[in-house]
Amino acid sequence: MWLIEPEGFSLPSKHTTLAVLTVGATVRTLGVRGGSLRAATLLAGAGIGASRVYLGVHWPTDVIAGWLFAEGWLRVTHG
C-alpha cells in the first residue's frame, strides 16, 4: 500500500543522484580529493540506493544510473 502515488520517471534514481551530488560537493568543499572523495560518494549512493531497492521503488539499475549520472556531473564540474 502506497501513502502517495508515485509520479515521474524512475531512471535514474533522483534520491541516489541527489545524495551523491550533495556528499560529493560537501566533501570536495572540505578539501578531500581522490580516492576518499570517490569512497564517500560511493557509500552515499550505496546507502540511499539500497534503501530505494529495499522499499521496492527502484530497480538496482536505476540506482546505478543515478550514481553514474552524479559522478559524471561531479567530474565535469571539478574545474
N, CA, C and O atoms as a Maestro MAE file, in Angstrom:
{
 s_m_m2io_version
 :::
 2.0.0
}

f_m_ct {
 s_m_title
 :::
 protein
 m_atom[316] {
  # First column is atom index #
  i_m_mmod_type
  r_m_x_coord
  r_m_y_coord
  r_m_z_coord
  i_m_residue_number
  s_m_chain_name
  s_m_pdb_residue_name
  s_m_pdb_atom_name
  i_m_atomic_number
  :::
  1 25 0.834 -1.179 0.000 1 A "MET " " N  " 7
  2 3 0.000 0.000 0.000 1 A "MET " " CA " 6
  3 2 0.885 1.251 0.000 1 A "MET " " C  " 6
  4 15 1.790 1.379 0.825 1 A "MET " " O  " 8
  5 25 0.620 2.150 -0.915 2 A "TRP " " N  " 7
  6 3 1.387 3.386 -1.046 2 A "TRP " " CA " 6
  7 2 0.711 4.505 -0.267 2 A "TRP " " C  " 6
  8 15 -0.515 4.608 -0.268 2 A "TRP " " O  " 8
  9 25 1.488 5.333 0.388 3 A "LEU " " N  " 7
  10 3 0.948 6.518 1.044 3 A "LEU " " CA " 6
  11 2 0.600 7.594 0.026 3 A "LEU " " C  " 6
  12 15 -0.361 8.343 0.201 3 A "LEU " " O  " 8
  13 25 1.392 7.662 -1.041 4 A "ILE " " N  " 7
  14 3 1.123 8.577 -2.148 4 A "ILE " " CA " 6
  15 2 1.368 7.823 -3.438 4 A "ILE " " C  " 6
  16 15 2.070 6.812 -3.448 4 A "ILE " " O  " 8
  17 25 0.809 8.298 -4.498 5 A "GLU " " N  " 7
  18 3 1.036 7.672 -5.793 5 A "GLU " " CA " 6
  19 2 2.361 8.147 -6.364 5 A "GLU " " C  " 6
  20 15 2.630 9.348 -6.392 5 A "GLU " " O  " 8
  21 25 3.204 7.207 -6.827 6 A "PRO " " N  " 7
  22 3 4.470 7.623 -7.432 6 A "PRO " " CA " 6
  23 2 4.219 8.392 -8.722 6 A "PRO " " C  " 6
  24 15 3.255 8.129 -9.441 6 A "PRO " " O  " 8
  25 25 5.093 9.333 -9.001 7 A "GLU " " N  " 7
  26 3 4.986 10.095 -10.242 7 A "GLU " " CA " 6
  27 2 6.366 10.323 -10.814 7 A "GLU " " C  " 6
  28 15 7.361 10.300 -10.091 7 A "GLU " " O  " 8
  29 25 6.423 10.542 -12.098 8 A "GLY " " N  " 7
  30 3 7.694 10.812 -12.757 8 A "GLY " " CA " 6
  31 2 8.420 9.540 -13.146 8 A "GLY " " C  " 6
  32 15 7.893 8.434 -13.025 8 A "GLY " " O  " 8
  33 25 9.628 9.724 -13.611 9 A "PHE " " N  " 7
  34 3 10.441 8.616 -14.084 9 A "PHE " " CA " 6
  35 2 11.240 8.009 -12.940 9 A "PHE " " C  " 6
  36 15 11.532 8.677 -11.948 9 A "PHE " " O  " 8
  37 25 11.589 6.736 -13.089 10 A "SER " " N  " 7
  38 3 12.385 6.094 -12.045 10 A "SER " " CA " 6
  39 2 13.850 5.971 -12.438 10 A "SER " " C  " 6
  40 15 14.692 5.646 -11.601 10 A "SER " " O  " 8
  41 25 14.161 6.227 -13.705 11 A "LEU " " N  " 7
  42 3 15.540 6.094 -14.177 11 A "LEU " " CA " 6
  43 2 16.044 7.458 -14.598 11 A "LEU " " C  " 6
  44 15 15.484 8.054 -15.519 11 A "LEU " " O  " 8
  45 25 17.066 7.967 -13.968 12 A "PRO " " N  " 7
  46 3 17.836 7.442 -12.852 12 A "PRO " " CA " 6
  47 2 17.151 7.761 -11.528 12 A "PRO " " C  " 6
  48 15 16.221 8.566 -11.483 12 A "PRO " " O  " 8
  49 25 17.604 7.139 -10.469 13 A "SER " " N  " 7
  50 3 17.060 7.383 -9.138 13 A "SER " " CA " 6
  51 2 17.425 8.799 -8.686 13 A "SER " " C  " 6
  52 15 18.599 9.123 -8.509 13 A "SER " " O  " 8
  53 25 16.412 9.623 -8.506 14 A "LYS " " N  " 7
  54 3 16.648 11.007 -8.085 14 A "LYS " " CA " 6
  55 2 17.244 11.062 -6.669 14 A "LYS " " C  " 6
  56 15 18.105 11.895 -6.387 14 A "LYS " " O  " 8
  57 25 16.784 10.177 -5.789 15 A "HIS " " N  " 7
  58 3 17.318 10.156 -4.427 15 A "HIS " " CA " 6
  59 2 18.814 9.842 -4.426 15 A "HIS " " C  " 6
  60 15 19.593 10.496 -3.732 15 A "HIS " " O  " 8
  61 25 19.200 8.847 -5.200 16 A "THR " " N  " 7
  62 3 20.613 8.476 -5.280 16 A "THR " " CA " 6
  63 2 21.429 9.606 -5.895 16 A "THR " " C  " 6
  64 15 22.501 9.949 -5.395 16 A "THR " " O  " 8
  65 25 20.921 10.182 -6.976 17 A "THR " " N  " 7
  66 3 21.625 11.272 -7.643 17 A "THR " " CA " 6
  67 2 21.863 12.440 -6.696 17 A "THR " " C  " 6
  68 15 22.978 12.954 -6.603 17 A "THR " " O  " 8
  69 25 20.820 12.855 -5.998 18 A "LEU " " N  " 7
  70 3 20.961 13.996 -5.084 18 A "LEU " " CA " 6
  71 2 21.870 13.682 -3.903 18 A "LEU " " C  " 6
  72 15 22.617 14.550 -3.452 18 A "LEU " " O  " 8
  73 25 21.815 12.462 -3.401 19 A "ALA " " N  " 7
  74 3 22.701 12.080 -2.290 19 A "ALA " " CA " 6
  75 2 24.158 12.138 -2.714 19 A "ALA " " C  " 6
  76 15 24.997 12.672 -1.989 19 A "ALA " " O  " 8
  77 25 24.461 11.593 -3.880 20 A "VAL " " N  " 7
  78 3 25.845 11.575 -4.359 20 A "VAL " " CA " 6
  79 2 26.325 12.985 -4.663 20 A "VAL " " C  " 6
  80 15 27.458 13.331 -4.330 20 A "VAL " " O  " 8
  81 25 25.488 13.806 -5.287 21 A "LEU " " N  " 7
  82 3 25.881 15.189 -5.578 21 A "LEU " " CA " 6
  83 2 26.111 15.980 -4.291 21 A "LEU " " C  " 6
  84 15 27.073 16.741 -4.194 21 A "LEU " " O  " 8
  85 25 25.246 15.806 -3.322 22 A "THR " " N  " 7
  86 3 25.377 16.538 -2.057 22 A "THR " " CA " 6
  87 2 26.637 16.128 -1.308 22 A "THR " " C  " 6
  88 15 27.402 16.981 -0.858 22 A "THR " " O  " 8
  89 25 26.850 14.831 -1.176 23 A "VAL " " N  " 7
  90 3 28.048 14.355 -0.473 23 A "VAL " " CA " 6
  91 2 29.305 14.749 -1.247 23 A "VAL " " C  " 6
  92 15 30.286 15.189 -0.648 23 A "VAL " " O  " 8
  93 25 29.285 14.596 -2.566 24 A "GLY " " N  " 7
  94 3 30.444 14.949 -3.374 24 A "GLY " " CA " 6
  95 2 30.808 16.416 -3.255 24 A "GLY " " C  " 6
  96 15 31.982 16.756 -3.104 24 A "GLY " " O  " 8
  97 25 29.807 17.292 -3.323 25 A "ALA " " N  " 7
  98 3 30.067 18.730 -3.208 25 A "ALA " " CA " 6
  99 2 30.536 19.099 -1.806 25 A "ALA " " C  " 6
  100 15 31.435 19.925 -1.642 25 A "ALA " " O  " 8
  101 25 29.925 18.485 -0.797 26 A "THR " " N  " 7
  102 3 30.306 18.785 0.586 26 A "THR " " CA " 6
  103 2 31.725 18.325 0.883 26 A "THR " " C  " 6
  104 15 32.522 19.071 1.453 26 A "THR " " O  " 8
  105 25 32.033 17.109 0.497 27 A "VAL " " N  " 7
  106 3 33.370 16.558 0.755 27 A "VAL " " CA " 6
  107 2 34.420 17.342 -0.026 27 A "VAL " " C  " 6
  108 15 35.510 17.601 0.485 27 A "VAL " " O  " 8
  109 25 34.101 17.717 -1.254 28 A "ARG " " N  " 7
  110 3 35.042 18.498 -2.052 28 A "ARG " " CA " 6
  111 2 35.273 19.868 -1.424 28 A "ARG " " C  " 6
  112 15 36.400 20.364 -1.425 28 A "ARG " " O  " 8
  113 25 34.223 20.483 -0.889 29 A "THR " " N  " 7
  114 3 34.356 21.779 -0.222 29 A "THR " " CA " 6
  115 2 35.274 21.689 0.990 29 A "THR " " C  " 6
  116 15 35.985 22.640 1.316 29 A "THR " " O  " 8
  117 25 35.250 20.537 1.653 30 A "LEU " " N  " 7
  118 3 36.117 20.317 2.806 30 A "LEU " " CA " 6
  119 2 37.566 20.037 2.413 30 A "LEU " " C  " 6
  120 15 38.436 19.914 3.275 30 A "LEU " " O  " 8
  121 25 37.819 19.939 1.110 31 A "GLY " " N  " 7
  122 3 39.177 19.760 0.618 31 A "GLY " " CA " 6
  123 2 39.606 18.327 0.398 31 A "GLY " " C  " 6
  124 15 40.782 18.067 0.146 31 A "GLY " " O  " 8
  125 25 38.686 17.401 0.487 32 A "VAL " " N  " 7
  126 3 39.021 15.993 0.270 32 A "VAL " " CA " 6
  127 2 39.013 15.717 -1.234 32 A "VAL " " C  " 6
  128 15 38.096 16.139 -1.938 32 A "VAL " " O  " 8
  129 25 40.015 15.022 -1.717 33 A "ARG " " N  " 7
  130 3 40.126 14.718 -3.144 33 A "ARG " " CA " 6
  131 2 40.469 13.242 -3.331 33 A "ARG " " C  " 6
  132 15 40.754 12.528 -2.370 33 A "ARG " " O  " 8
  133 25 40.434 12.807 -4.575 34 A "GLY " " N  " 7
  134 3 40.897 11.475 -4.945 34 A "GLY " " CA " 6
  135 2 40.024 10.342 -4.434 34 A "GLY " " C  " 6
  136 15 38.796 10.405 -4.497 34 A "GLY " " O  " 8
  137 25 40.674 9.311 -3.930 35 A "GLY " " N  " 7
  138 3 40.005 8.092 -3.514 35 A "GLY " " CA " 6
  139 2 39.020 8.291 -2.380 35 A "GLY " " C  " 6
  140 15 37.980 7.634 -2.336 35 A "GLY " " O  " 8
  141 25 39.338 9.188 -1.466 36 A "SER " " N  " 7
  142 3 38.420 9.444 -0.350 36 A "SER " " CA " 6
  143 2 37.124 10.080 -0.828 36 A "SER " " C  " 6
  144 15 36.050 9.776 -0.307 36 A "SER " " O  " 8
  145 25 37.219 10.958 -1.817 37 A "LEU " " N  " 7
  146 3 36.025 11.573 -2.389 37 A "LEU " " CA " 6
  147 2 35.165 10.508 -3.042 37 A "LEU " " C  " 6
  148 15 33.953 10.469 -2.830 37 A "LEU " " O  " 8
  149 25 35.785 9.643 -3.838 38 A "ARG " " N  " 7
  150 3 35.046 8.581 -4.523 38 A "ARG " " CA " 6
  151 2 34.435 7.606 -3.526 38 A "ARG " " C  " 6
  152 15 33.316 7.133 -3.727 38 A "ARG " " O  " 8
  153 25 35.152 7.306 -2.462 39 A "ALA " " N  " 7
  154 3 34.622 6.389 -1.441 39 A "ALA " " CA " 6
  155 2 33.397 6.999 -0.768 39 A "ALA " " C  " 6
  156 15 32.414 6.300 -0.521 39 A "ALA " " O  " 8
  157 25 33.446 8.284 -0.472 40 A "ALA " " N  " 7
  158 3 32.314 8.950 0.184 40 A "ALA " " CA " 6
  159 2 31.087 8.949 -0.709 40 A "ALA " " C  " 6
  160 15 29.980 8.676 -0.244 40 A "ALA " " O  " 8
  161 25 31.273 9.253 -1.999 41 A "THR " " N  " 7
  162 3 30.129 9.273 -2.909 41 A "THR " " CA " 6
  163 2 29.593 7.863 -3.148 41 A "THR " " C  " 6
  164 15 28.384 7.670 -3.284 41 A "THR " " O  " 8
  165 25 30.482 6.891 -3.196 42 A "LEU " " N  " 7
  166 3 30.042 5.503 -3.376 42 A "LEU " " CA " 6
  167 2 29.227 5.035 -2.172 42 A "LEU " " C  " 6
  168 15 28.197 4.382 -2.339 42 A "LEU " " O  " 8
  169 25 29.674 5.360 -0.973 43 A "LEU " " N  " 7
  170 3 28.930 4.981 0.234 43 A "LEU " " CA " 6
  171 2 27.568 5.674 0.299 43 A "LEU " " C  " 6
  172 15 26.570 5.061 0.679 43 A "LEU " " O  " 8
  173 25 27.533 6.936 -0.067 44 A "ALA " " N  " 7
  174 3 26.257 7.655 -0.068 44 A "ALA " " CA " 6
  175 2 25.302 7.045 -1.082 44 A "ALA " " C  " 6
  176 15 24.132 6.810 -0.779 44 A "ALA " " O  " 8
  177 25 25.799 6.790 -2.278 45 A "GLY " " N  " 7
  178 3 24.958 6.191 -3.311 45 A "GLY " " CA " 6
  179 2 24.490 4.799 -2.943 45 A "GLY " " C  " 6
  180 15 23.338 4.440 -3.189 45 A "GLY " " O  " 8
  181 25 25.384 4.009 -2.352 46 A "ALA " " N  " 7
  182 3 25.022 2.642 -1.973 46 A "ALA " " CA " 6
  183 2 24.006 2.637 -0.837 46 A "ALA " " C  " 6
  184 15 23.069 1.838 -0.845 46 A "ALA " " O  " 8
  185 25 24.186 3.518 0.131 47 A "GLY " " N  " 7
  186 3 23.262 3.566 1.260 47 A "GLY " " CA " 6
  187 2 21.862 3.984 0.851 47 A "GLY " " C  " 6
  188 15 20.886 3.306 1.172 47 A "GLY " " O  " 8
  189 25 21.766 5.092 0.148 48 A "ILE " " N  " 7
  190 3 20.457 5.575 -0.303 48 A "ILE " " CA " 6
  191 2 19.878 4.614 -1.334 48 A "ILE " " C  " 6
  192 15 18.690 4.295 -1.297 48 A "ILE " " O  " 8
  193 25 20.717 4.159 -2.244 49 A "GLY " " N  " 7
  194 3 20.250 3.238 -3.281 49 A "GLY " " CA " 6
  195 2 19.717 1.936 -2.719 49 A "GLY " " C  " 6
  196 15 18.708 1.417 -3.197 49 A "GLY " " O  " 8
  197 25 20.389 1.405 -1.708 50 A "ALA " " N  " 7
  198 3 19.927 0.151 -1.098 50 A "ALA " " CA " 6
  199 2 18.552 0.349 -0.455 50 A "ALA " " C  " 6
  200 15 17.700 -0.537 -0.518 50 A "ALA " " O  " 8
  201 25 18.342 1.505 0.159 51 A "SER " " N  " 7
  202 3 17.029 1.754 0.767 51 A "SER " " CA " 6
  203 2 15.947 1.845 -0.303 51 A "SER " " C  " 6
  204 15 14.830 1.374 -0.089 51 A "SER " " O  " 8
  205 25 16.259 2.437 -1.440 52 A "ARG " " N  " 7
  206 3 15.285 2.568 -2.526 52 A "ARG " " CA " 6
  207 2 14.922 1.200 -3.106 52 A "ARG " " C  " 6
  208 15 13.757 0.925 -3.396 52 A "ARG " " O  " 8
  209 25 15.941 0.345 -3.271 53 A "VAL " " N  " 7
  210 3 15.691 -1.007 -3.794 53 A "VAL " " CA " 6
  211 2 14.906 -1.816 -2.764 53 A "VAL " " C  " 6
  212 15 13.967 -2.525 -3.123 53 A "VAL " " O  " 8
  213 25 15.280 -1.717 -1.494 54 A "TYR " " N  " 7
  214 3 14.595 -2.447 -0.428 54 A "TYR " " CA " 6
  215 2 13.114 -2.061 -0.345 54 A "TYR " " C  " 6
  216 15 12.252 -2.918 -0.153 54 A "TYR " " O  " 8
  217 25 12.830 -0.769 -0.491 55 A "LEU " " N  " 7
  218 3 11.448 -0.305 -0.449 55 A "LEU " " CA " 6
  219 2 10.668 -0.647 -1.706 55 A "LEU " " C  " 6
  220 15 9.450 -0.477 -1.754 55 A "LEU " " O  " 8
  221 25 11.364 -1.125 -2.715 56 A "GLY " " N  " 7
  222 3 10.698 -1.549 -3.943 56 A "GLY " " CA " 6
  223 2 10.305 -0.422 -4.874 56 A "GLY " " C  " 6
  224 15 9.434 -0.601 -5.725 56 A "GLY " " O  " 8
  225 25 10.932 0.740 -4.729 57 A "VAL " " N  " 7
  226 3 10.586 1.869 -5.588 57 A "VAL " " CA " 6
  227 2 11.583 2.066 -6.729 57 A "VAL " " C  " 6
  228 15 11.365 2.901 -7.606 57 A "VAL " " O  " 8
  229 25 12.674 1.302 -6.720 58 A "HIS " " N  " 7
  230 3 13.653 1.366 -7.800 58 A "HIS " " CA " 6
  231 2 14.249 -0.004 -8.055 58 A "HIS " " C  " 6
  232 15 14.304 -0.859 -7.172 58 A "HIS " " O  " 8
  233 25 14.690 -0.186 -9.277 59 A "TRP " " N  " 7
  234 3 15.500 -1.340 -9.635 59 A "TRP " " CA " 6
  235 2 16.957 -0.979 -9.372 59 A "TRP " " C  " 6
  236 15 17.303 0.202 -9.346 59 A "TRP " " O  " 8
  237 25 17.818 -1.979 -9.177 60 A "PRO " " N  " 7
  238 3 19.248 -1.671 -8.989 60 A "PRO " " CA " 6
  239 2 19.837 -0.848 -10.138 60 A "PRO " " C  " 6
  240 15 20.720 -0.020 -9.917 60 A "PRO " " O  " 8
  241 25 19.357 -1.071 -11.352 61 A "THR " " N  " 7
  242 3 19.871 -0.306 -12.492 61 A "THR " " CA " 6
  243 2 19.524 1.182 -12.384 61 A "THR " " C  " 6
  244 15 20.290 2.028 -12.844 61 A "THR " " O  " 8
  245 25 18.389 1.503 -11.788 62 A "ASP " " N  " 7
  246 3 18.022 2.909 -11.559 62 A "ASP " " CA " 6
  247 2 19.021 3.579 -10.621 62 A "ASP " " C  " 6
  248 15 19.426 4.722 -10.831 62 A "ASP " " O  " 8
  249 25 19.404 2.844 -9.589 63 A "VAL " " N  " 7
  250 3 20.351 3.355 -8.600 63 A "VAL " " CA " 6
  251 2 21.729 3.537 -9.229 63 A "VAL " " C  " 6
  252 15 22.376 4.563 -9.020 63 A "VAL " " O  " 8
  253 25 22.175 2.561 -9.988 64 A "ILE " " N  " 7
  254 3 23.488 2.656 -10.654 64 A "ILE " " CA " 6
  255 2 23.491 3.824 -11.625 64 A "ILE " " C  " 6
  256 15 24.468 4.569 -11.694 64 A "ILE " " O  " 8
  257 25 22.412 3.992 -12.376 65 A "ALA " " N  " 7
  258 3 22.326 5.111 -13.320 65 A "ALA " " CA " 6
  259 2 22.370 6.450 -12.592 65 A "ALA " " C  " 6
  260 15 23.012 7.388 -13.063 65 A "ALA " " O  " 8
  261 25 21.696 6.548 -11.452 66 A "GLY " " N  " 7
  262 3 21.733 7.781 -10.659 66 A "GLY " " CA " 6
  263 2 23.125 8.088 -10.157 66 A "GLY " " C  " 6
  264 15 23.572 9.234 -10.189 66 A "GLY " " O  " 8
  265 25 23.816 7.043 -9.687 67 A "TRP " " N  " 7
  266 3 25.180 7.236 -9.195 67 A "TRP " " CA " 6
  267 2 26.109 7.661 -10.340 67 A "TRP " " C  " 6
  268 15 26.905 8.585 -10.177 67 A "TRP " " O  " 8
  269 25 26.015 6.999 -11.483 68 A "LEU " " N  " 7
  270 3 26.876 7.346 -12.621 68 A "LEU " " CA " 6
  271 2 26.591 8.763 -13.126 68 A "LEU " " C  " 6
  272 15 27.512 9.502 -13.470 68 A "LEU " " O  " 8
  273 25 25.325 9.129 -13.165 69 A "PHE " " N  " 7
  274 3 24.955 10.478 -13.595 69 A "PHE " " CA " 6
  275 2 25.575 11.525 -12.668 69 A "PHE " " C  " 6
  276 15 26.160 12.505 -13.131 69 A "PHE " " O  " 8
  277 25 25.445 11.313 -11.371 70 A "ALA " " N  " 7
  278 3 26.004 12.258 -10.398 70 A "ALA " " CA " 6
  279 2 27.526 12.289 -10.457 70 A "ALA " " C  " 6
  280 15 28.126 13.361 -10.381 70 A "ALA " " O  " 8
  281 25 28.151 11.136 -10.589 71 A "GLU " " N  " 7
  282 3 29.613 11.087 -10.701 71 A "GLU " " CA " 6
  283 2 30.079 11.846 -11.944 71 A "GLU " " C  " 6
  284 15 31.097 12.536 -11.911 71 A "GLU " " O  " 8
  285 25 29.335 11.714 -13.030 72 A "GLY " " N  " 7
  286 3 29.669 12.445 -14.248 72 A "GLY " " CA " 6
  287 2 29.630 13.946 -14.014 72 A "GLY " " C  " 6
  288 15 30.539 14.665 -14.429 72 A "GLY " " O  " 8
  289 25 28.580 14.424 -13.350 73 A "TRP " " N  " 7
  290 3 28.464 15.855 -13.048 73 A "TRP " " CA " 6
  291 2 29.581 16.314 -12.117 73 A "TRP " " C  " 6
  292 15 30.138 17.397 -12.296 73 A "TRP " " O  " 8
  293 25 29.898 15.510 -11.149 74 A "LEU " " N  " 7
  294 3 30.984 15.901 -10.232 74 A "LEU " " CA " 6
  295 2 32.307 16.005 -10.983 74 A "LEU " " C  " 6
  296 15 33.107 16.899 -10.708 74 A "LEU " " O  " 8
  297 25 32.540 15.111 -11.915 75 A "ARG " " N  " 7
  298 3 33.785 15.167 -12.689 75 A "ARG " " CA " 6
  299 2 33.811 16.341 -13.649 75 A "ARG " " C  " 6
  300 15 34.849 16.978 -13.828 75 A "ARG " " O  " 8
  301 25 32.668 16.633 -14.272 76 A "VAL " " N  " 7
  302 3 32.603 17.764 -15.211 76 A "VAL " " CA " 6
  303 2 32.797 19.087 -14.478 76 A "VAL " " C  " 6
  304 15 33.453 19.993 -14.992 76 A "VAL " " O  " 8
  305 25 32.235 19.199 -13.292 77 A "THR " " N  " 7
  306 3 32.296 20.461 -12.551 77 A "THR " " CA " 6
  307 2 33.525 20.557 -11.642 77 A "THR " " C  " 6
  308 15 33.653 21.501 -10.862 77 A "THR " " O  " 8
  309 25 34.410 19.592 -11.745 78 A "HIS " " N  " 7
  310 3 35.601 19.580 -10.887 78 A "HIS " " CA " 6
  311 2 36.420 20.858 -11.090 78 A "HIS " " C  " 6
  312 15 37.020 21.383 -10.152 78 A "HIS " " O  " 8
  313 25 36.430 21.340 -12.316 79 A "GLY " " N  " 7
  314 3 37.035 22.591 -12.684 79 A "GLY " " CA " 6
  315 2 38.402 22.794 -12.274 79 A "GLY " " C  " 6
  316 15 38.982 23.842 -12.556 79 A "GLY " " O  " 8
  :::
 }
 m_bond[315] {
  # First column is bond index #
  i_m_from
  i_m_to
  i_m_order
  :::
  1 1 2 1
  2 2 3 1
  3 3 4 2
  4 3 5 1
  5 5 6 1
  6 6 7 1
  7 7 8 2
  8 7 9 1
  9 9 10 1
  10 10 11 1
  11 11 12 2
  12 11 13 1
  13 13 14 1
  14 14 15 1
  15 15 16 2
  16 15 17 1
  17 17 18 1
  18 18 19 1
  19 19 20 2
  20 19 21 1
  21 21 22 1
  22 22 23 1
  23 23 24 2
  24 23 25 1
  25 25 26 1
  26 26 27 1
  27 27 28 2
  28 27 29 1
  29 29 30 1
  30 30 31 1
  31 31 32 2
  32 31 33 1
  33 33 34 1
  34 34 35 1
  35 35 36 2
  36 35 37 1
  37 37 38 1
  38 38 39 1
  39 39 40 2
  40 39 41 1
  41 41 42 1
  42 42 43 1
  43 43 44 2
  44 43 45 1
  45 45 46 1
  46 46 47 1
  47 47 48 2
  48 47 49 1
  49 49 50 1
  50 50 51 1
  51 51 52 2
  52 51 53 1
  53 53 54 1
  54 54 55 1
  55 55 56 2
  56 55 57 1
  57 57 58 1
  58 58 59 1
  59 59 60 2
  60 59 61 1
  61 61 62 1
  62 62 63 1
  63 63 64 2
  64 63 65 1
  65 65 66 1
  66 66 67 1
  67 67 68 2
  68 67 69 1
  69 69 70 1
  70 70 71 1
  71 71 72 2
  72 71 73 1
  73 73 74 1
  74 74 75 1
  75 75 76 2
  76 75 77 1
  77 77 78 1
  78 78 79 1
  79 79 80 2
  80 79 81 1
  81 81 82 1
  82 82 83 1
  83 83 84 2
  84 83 85 1
  85 85 86 1
  86 86 87 1
  87 87 88 2
  88 87 89 1
  89 89 90 1
  90 90 91 1
  91 91 92 2
  92 91 93 1
  93 93 94 1
  94 94 95 1
  95 95 96 2
  96 95 97 1
  97 97 98 1
  98 98 99 1
  99 99 100 2
  100 99 101 1
  101 101 102 1
  102 102 103 1
  103 103 104 2
  104 103 105 1
  105 105 106 1
  106 106 107 1
  107 107 108 2
  108 107 109 1
  109 109 110 1
  110 110 111 1
  111 111 112 2
  112 111 113 1
  113 113 114 1
  114 114 115 1
  115 115 116 2
  116 115 117 1
  117 117 118 1
  118 118 119 1
  119 119 120 2
  120 119 121 1
  121 121 122 1
  122 122 123 1
  123 123 124 2
  124 123 125 1
  125 125 126 1
  126 126 127 1
  127 127 128 2
  128 127 129 1
  129 129 130 1
  130 130 131 1
  131 131 132 2
  132 131 133 1
  133 133 134 1
  134 134 135 1
  135 135 136 2
  136 135 137 1
  137 137 138 1
  138 138 139 1
  139 139 140 2
  140 139 141 1
  141 141 142 1
  142 142 143 1
  143 143 144 2
  144 143 145 1
  145 145 146 1
  146 146 147 1
  147 147 148 2
  148 147 149 1
  149 149 150 1
  150 150 151 1
  151 151 152 2
  152 151 153 1
  153 153 154 1
  154 154 155 1
  155 155 156 2
  156 155 157 1
  157 157 158 1
  158 158 159 1
  159 159 160 2
  160 159 161 1
  161 161 162 1
  162 162 163 1
  163 163 164 2
  164 163 165 1
  165 165 166 1
  166 166 167 1
  167 167 168 2
  168 167 169 1
  169 169 170 1
  170 170 171 1
  171 171 172 2
  172 171 173 1
  173 173 174 1
  174 174 175 1
  175 175 176 2
  176 175 177 1
  177 177 178 1
  178 178 179 1
  179 179 180 2
  180 179 181 1
  181 181 182 1
  182 182 183 1
  183 183 184 2
  184 183 185 1
  185 185 186 1
  186 186 187 1
  187 187 188 2
  188 187 189 1
  189 189 190 1
  190 190 191 1
  191 191 192 2
  192 191 193 1
  193 193 194 1
  194 194 195 1
  195 195 196 2
  196 195 197 1
  197 197 198 1
  198 198 199 1
  199 199 200 2
  200 199 201 1
  201 201 202 1
  202 202 203 1
  203 203 204 2
  204 203 205 1
  205 205 206 1
  206 206 207 1
  207 207 208 2
  208 207 209 1
  209 209 210 1
  210 210 211 1
  211 211 212 2
  212 211 213 1
  213 213 214 1
  214 214 215 1
  215 215 216 2
  216 215 217 1
  217 217 218 1
  218 218 219 1
  219 219 220 2
  220 219 221 1
  221 221 222 1
  222 222 223 1
  223 223 224 2
  224 223 225 1
  225 225 226 1
  226 226 227 1
  227 227 228 2
  228 227 229 1
  229 229 230 1
  230 230 231 1
  231 231 232 2
  232 231 233 1
  233 233 234 1
  234 234 235 1
  235 235 236 2
  236 235 237 1
  237 237 238 1
  238 238 239 1
  239 239 240 2
  240 239 241 1
  241 241 242 1
  242 242 243 1
  243 243 244 2
  244 243 245 1
  245 245 246 1
  246 246 247 1
  247 247 248 2
  248 247 249 1
  249 249 250 1
  250 250 251 1
  251 251 252 2
  252 251 253 1
  253 253 254 1
  254 254 255 1
  255 255 256 2
  256 255 257 1
  257 257 258 1
  258 258 259 1
  259 259 260 2
  260 259 261 1
  261 261 262 1
  262 262 263 1
  263 263 264 2
  264 263 265 1
  265 265 266 1
  266 266 267 1
  267 267 268 2
  268 267 269 1
  269 269 270 1
  270 270 271 1
  271 271 272 2
  272 271 273 1
  273 273 274 1
  274 274 275 1
  275 275 276 2
  276 275 277 1
  277 277 278 1
  278 278 279 1
  279 279 280 2
  280 279 281 1
  281 281 282 1
  282 282 283 1
  283 283 284 2
  284 283 285 1
  285 285 286 1
  286 286 287 1
  287 287 288 2
  288 287 289 1
  289 289 290 1
  290 290 291 1
  291 291 292 2
  292 291 293 1
  293 293 294 1
  294 294 295 1
  295 295 296 2
  296 295 297 1
  297 297 298 1
  298 298 299 1
  299 299 300 2
  300 299 301 1
  301 301 302 1
  302 302 303 1
  303 303 304 2
  304 303 305 1
  305 305 306 1
  306 306 307 1
  307 307 308 2
  308 307 309 1
  309 309 310 1
  310 310 311 1
  311 311 312 2
  312 311 313 1
  313 313 314 1
  314 314 315 1
  315 315 316 2
  :::
 }
}
